[in-house]
Amino acid sequence: MGGNQHTNPVTDETRADVRRLHAEGHGRNEIARRLVRSPRTISVLAAEMGLTFDRTATEEATRARVADLAEKRAILADALTDDALRLSAQVWEPATVFNFGGKDNTYEHRQVPEPPALDKKALMAAATAAAAQSLRLVPPQDDAGNEAAQSLVGQLMTGLAAVYRQQQAAEQAPPADDEGDGDAP
């Protein structure tokens, strides 16, 4: 009956106590605590006597825990969707570009109407990752929602491709004549 069967053997009195406490409605763990026995010992004794324990409370607690976890995943998915939207919006908002460098290791910055192409690409990649994680946590419930989600990810990927093409074109274009000394960041 376990590791302490020689120092604390199960007696007829122990069996009677298990039967009595079970009849009073006590659960396995409570009986184990009262009799200073392991829950496994109580389970074995109860099975030998044909006794079962009501698992309704355990089942309800498990259902509640599963529901709590689903709610937390939904909250996280909602936050990730919000992140994806904020990141996507930043692609078209004013930004500060900066540069460290030169022999004096100077810092220069300036405001631009939109982030540079590489920054747009990074923002779109981050937005896509956030949207994808949101969808993994809480997949759409029907095909219509799935198509909408795939469309969102597709639009983000199309935006990334456009930013990349724009960056490539900008790098290949000759510099404009009205750009001062060219040292500005």
N, C-alpha and C positions, 0 to 999 in steps of 0.2 A: 504493500500500500504506500510505498514512497520511501524516502531517505530516512525518516525517523520512525519507521515501523517497529524497530526494536526498542527504542527509548520511549516511545509514546504510541503503543499499539492501539488499534481500533478494537474497542470492546463492544459487548452487547449494549452496555449503557450508552456508548457513543452513538451507536445505531439508533437507539431509542430517542436520544436527544435530537438527532437529525430528523427523525420521523415527526417528533413533537413540534419542533421549530418550523418544519415545512408545513405542517397542518395549521400552524398559527399564521401562515402566510409570509414568513420570512424568506428572503431570497438567498441564493447560494452564497454570495459574498458575506451577507450578514450572519448566516449560520457559521461560516468559516471563522469569522471574527469572534463570535461568541464562544465557539468551541476550541479556539486557538488551533485551527487546522488549516491546511491549504485549500483554496477553492477547488483544486483538482480532486483532492481527497473527498470533499463533500459531493462533487459531481459523480465520482465513482460509486460512493455509498448510495446516493440517491438512485442511480441507474440500477444498482443491484437490488434495490427495494422497489423498483418500478415507479419511482417518483420523478416527476418533471417539474421544472420551474417555469413560471410565466415569464415569457420574454417580451411581452408587450411593451414594457417601459424601455427595454433596450432597443427594440425595433423602432419605437417612436423617437428615441434619442438619435438613432442612426439617421432616420428620415430627416429630422430637424437639422442635423449636422450637414447632410448632403444638400439640403435647401440653403443653409447658410453659405456653404461653399459656392453654390450656383449664384447666389446673390453677389458674393464678393467678386466672382469672375465677371458678372454683368457690370458691376461698378467699374472694375478695371478696364473692361472692354469699352465702356462709355468714355472713360478718361483717355484711353488711347485714341478713340475716334476724335475726341476734342483736340488732342495733340496733333493728329493728322491734319485737321482743318486749320489749326493755327499755323502749322509749318507750311501748308500750301498757300496760305494767305501771305506769308512773309516773302514769298517769291516775287510778289508785285509791289511790295512796300518799300519806302525809302530805307537806305542802309548806310552805314558808315564803313568805308574802306580805309585800311591803314597799312603802314609799312614801317618796319624797323630796318635800319641798315645804314650803309655808308661807313666811311672811316671813323666818324664820330658816333656811330650807332644811334642815329637820331630816330625819332618817332614822328611820323606825319600821318594825318588823317583828313578825310573829307567826306561830306555827305554826297550820296548819289541817289538818283530817283528810284533805282532798283538795284538789287544785289548783282554782282558780276556773275557771268554765266556759270563758273565753277561752283559758286556759292548757291546758285539756283539749283544746280544739279544735286548738290548735297542736301539741300532742303527737301527737294522732291524725293530723294532716296529715303530720307528719314520719315517723310510723310507716308510713303508707300509701306515702309516697314511697320509703322504704327498702325496703319489701316489693316495690314495683313495679320498682325498679332491680335488685333481686336476681333477679326473674323475667326481666327483660330479659337479664341476664348469662348465666343458666343456665335456659333455659325448661324446663318439665316435659317429660319424655320420652313420656308417654302422656296420653290424654284424662282419666284418673282424676286424675292429678296436676294437670292444668290446671284441672279443675273445683275441686279442693281449693284451688288458689291463687286462683282467681277468688272462691271462697267466702270466703277470708281477707280479700281486698281488699273484698269486699262487706260483711263483718262490720265492718271498720274504717270503711267509709263509713256504715253504719248507726249505729255508735257516734258518729261525728261529728255526724250528724243529731240523735241523742238529746241530745248535749251542747249543741248549738245551741238545741234546743227548751227544754231545762232553763234555759239562760242567758236566753232570752227571757221565760220564765215568772218567773224570779227578778227580772228588771228591772221587770216589770209588777206584782209583788206589793207590797202596802203594807208598810212597815217594821214589824217587831215592836216591841212596847212595852218589852221587857226589854233593849234594846240600849243601854245607857249614853248617852254624849254623841254617839256616831256619828263620833268623830274617829279611831278606830282604823283602821288600814289594812285 
